Amino acid sequence: MIGMKKLLVWLLCVAVAAPGCTHLQLKRSTAFTRNSLAELRYTHILDNLALMVANPAAVPNPVVISGGVVQVSDNGAGTGDITNIFPFGLLNASRTVSEQWSLSPLQNAEKLALMRCAFQILLNSQLQYDPPCAEQLQHALGCDDLCEAIPRGWFHAGCKRDVPKTALYCGHYQDTYVWVMDDGLNDFSKFYLTMMRLYQLELEKKTANVTRTYEGGPADGVLSQTVVQTVEELPLTDTPNPFKGSGEFPVTGQGLQFIPTAP
């Protein structure tokens, strides 16, 4: 009986001490999640490339990983009579592991057009000339030579059965597969960085701070004027059209100012 009591006490100590190993699981989960980032990025580019290989007239679907969360939670408890000869059923332990990435899709039509152009140039598609988009893309990237920003010849395309087992990265759209071997990784990375530059590009647009004053208010005698301040793209229109910077998020510092009626 003394031996069973010692065993039960030891098991209870293990249950109580188990949460102390949480940091080890957190370390492993963080490492696994971090290592998945590069593969997710490269695979996403290749999936879009496969889409454009299948139909160069399509529009890519770019998203960017904007954040990630890794959470590990351990819980353990032990209850019951230590004289019980079956102590194993008295322990209760659980672990919850959460690993996730946050994705931000691109909504700006002008940036999508530039990315579409980059894929068409990569594929040497005739659609890049209808209308010509290379000059606009070159201006947006601020480079003198698109061959450096969009190198060619680093990927292979075919069916699923054509993908070699030694392929470094692979993506697909329906039955169209594209893959990259070791010798193409450097140029693939250059193209990926070009895509990232286009995604984060702040398009040059002329804007103005606009103040509009509206007489009266929602209730007579409460407000004499309503002042609306916005940042708008030129040329101005009669209808307020707040400018959203790069096309993704609204500009801060705009809103309503109310001027109350003097007593």
VOZA-734033 format. One line per 2 residues: number of its first residue (from 0); their letters; for each residue x, y, z of C-alpha. Coordinates in steps of 0.5 Angstrom, whole numbers. Example, Ala and Ser with C-alpha at 12.3 -4.5 7.8 and 13.67 -1.06 7.14 Angstrom:
% VOZA-734033
0) AS) 25/-9/16 | 27/-2/14
% end
This chain:
% VOZA-734033
0) MI) 0/0/0 | 6/5/1
2) GM) 8/4/-6 | 2/5/-9
4) KK) 1/12/-5 | 8/14/-7
6) LL) 6/12/-14 | 0/16/-13
8) VW) 4/22/-10 | 9/22/-16
10) LL) 3/22/-21 | 0/28/-18
12) CV) 6/32/-18 | 7/30/-25
14) AV) 0/33/-27 | 2/39/-23
16) AA) 8/40/-26 | 6/39/-33
18) PG) 4/46/-35 | 12/48/-34
20) CT) 13/44/-40 | 9/49/-44
22) HL) 15/53/-46 | 18/47/-50
24) QL) 12/46/-54 | 11/53/-55
26) KR) 18/53/-58 | 17/47/-62
28) ST) 10/50/-65 | 13/57/-66
30) AF) 19/54/-70 | 14/50/-74
32) TR) 10/56/-76 | 16/60/-77
34) NS) 19/55/-82 | 12/54/-86
36) LA) 12/62/-88 | 17/61/-94
38) EL) 14/55/-96 | 7/58/-96
40) RY) 10/65/-100 | 13/61/-105
42) TH) 7/56/-106 | 2/62/-107
44) IL) 6/65/-112 | 7/59/-116
46) DN) -1/57/-115 | -2/64/-119
48) LA) 3/63/-124 | 0/56/-126
50) LM) -7/60/-126 | -3/65/-131
52) VA) 0/59/-135 | -7/56/-136
54) NP) -10/63/-138 | -5/69/-139
56) AA) -12/73/-139 | -14/72/-132
58) VP) -12/76/-126 | -8/73/-120
60) NP) -10/73/-113 | -5/75/-109
62) VV) -5/75/-101 | 0/77/-96
64) IS) 1/74/-89 | 0/80/-85
66) GG) 1/77/-78 | 1/70/-74
68) VV) -1/67/-67 | 2/61/-64
70) QV) -1/59/-57 | 0/53/-53
72) SD) -5/52/-46 | -4/46/-41
74) NG) -8/44/-36 | -8/39/-31
76) AG) -11/37/-25 | -11/31/-20
78) TG) -17/29/-15 | -19/23/-11
80) DI) -17/19/-5 | -10/17/-5
82) TN) -12/10/-2 | -15/8/-8
84) IF) -11/3/-11 | -13/5/-18
86) PF) -10/12/-18 | -9/13/-26
88) GL) -17/15/-27 | -16/20/-22
90) LN) -11/25/-26 | -14/30/-32
92) AS) -9/33/-36 | -10/37/-43
94) RT) -7/41/-48 | -9/46/-53
96) VS) -5/48/-59 | -7/54/-64
98) EQ) -2/56/-70 | -5/61/-75
100) WS) -3/66/-80 | -7/72/-82
102) LS) -8/73/-89 | -9/80/-93
104) PL) -12/80/-100 | -11/85/-105
106) QN) -17/90/-107 | -13/95/-111
108) AE) -15/94/-118 | -9/98/-121
110) KL) -4/94/-117 | -8/88/-119
112) AL) -7/90/-126 | 1/91/-125
114) MR) 2/84/-122 | -2/81/-128
116) CA) 2/85/-133 | 8/82/-129
118) FQ) 6/75/-130 | 4/76/-137
120) IL) 12/79/-138 | 14/73/-135
122) LN) 10/68/-139 | 12/73/-145
124) SQ) 5/73/-147 | 2/78/-153
126) LQ) -3/80/-148 | 2/85/-145
128) YD) 2/89/-151 | -6/90/-151
130) PP) -5/95/-148 | 2/96/-147
132) CA) 4/95/-140 | 11/94/-139
134) EQ) 13/102/-139 | 8/103/-133
136) LQ) 10/97/-129 | 17/99/-130
138) HA) 16/106/-128 | 12/103/-122
140) LG) 18/99/-120 | 23/105/-121
142) CD) 28/100/-125 | 31/101/-131
144) DL) 31/94/-133 | 25/89/-132
146) CE) 29/83/-134 | 33/84/-127
148) AI) 26/85/-123 | 22/79/-128
150) PR) 28/74/-129 | 25/68/-134
152) GW) 27/61/-135 | 27/59/-127
154) FH) 20/55/-127 | 18/49/-131
156) AG) 10/47/-133 | 7/41/-134
158) CK) 2/36/-131 | 2/33/-125
160) RD) 6/27/-127 | 11/31/-130
162) VP) 13/34/-123 | 20/31/-121
164) KT) 20/28/-114 | 27/33/-113
166) AL) 22/39/-115 | 24/45/-109
168) YC) 17/48/-110 | 11/46/-113
170) GH) 4/50/-115 | -2/48/-119
172) YQ) -8/51/-122 | -13/45/-124
174) DT) -9/41/-128 | -4/46/-129
176) YV) 3/45/-125 | 9/49/-125
178) WV) 15/48/-120 | 22/50/-119
180) MD) 28/46/-118 | 34/48/-114
182) DG) 38/52/-120 | 32/56/-121
184) LN) 31/59/-113 | 35/65/-114
186) DF) 31/68/-120 | 24/65/-117
188) SK) 26/69/-110 | 27/76/-115
190) FY) 21/75/-118 | 17/74/-111
192) LT) 21/80/-108 | 18/84/-114
194) MM) 11/82/-113 | 12/84/-106
196) RL) 14/91/-108 | 8/91/-112
198) YQ) 3/89/-107 | 6/95/-102
200) LE) 7/100/-107 | 4/107/-105
202) LE) 1/109/-112 | 3/116/-114
204) KK) -4/120/-114 | -5/128/-113
206) TA) -9/129/-107 | -12/135/-103
208) NV) -15/137/-96 | -22/138/-97
210) TR) -26/142/-92 | -34/142/-93
212) TY) -39/146/-89 | -46/144/-89
214) EG) -51/149/-86 | -56/147/-81
216) GP) -56/140/-77 | -60/134/-76
218) AD) -64/138/-71 | -66/145/-71
220) GV) -63/149/-66 | -58/144/-64
222) LS) -52/145/-70 | -51/151/-74
224) QT) -46/148/-78 | -43/141/-80
226) VV) -36/141/-82 | -33/135/-86
228) QT) -26/134/-87 | -23/129/-92
230) VE) -17/128/-96 | -19/127/-103
232) EL) -16/125/-110 | -16/130/-115
234) PL) -20/132/-119 | -25/134/-114
236) TD) -32/132/-115 | -38/135/-112
238) TP) -39/128/-108 | -34/127/-102
240) NP) -30/121/-104 | -25/120/-99
242) FK) -18/118/-101 | -15/111/-99
244) GS) -8/112/-100 | -5/105/-103
246) GE) -12/103/-104 | -13/98/-98
248) FP) -14/102/-92 | -17/109/-90
250) VT) -13/115/-89 | -13/117/-81
252) GQ) -15/124/-79 | -21/125/-83
254) GL) -28/126/-80 | -33/130/-78
256) QF) -33/137/-74 | -39/139/-71
258) IP) -40/147/-69 | -45/148/-64
260) TA) -50/153/-64 | -48/159/-59
262) P) -53/160/-53
% end
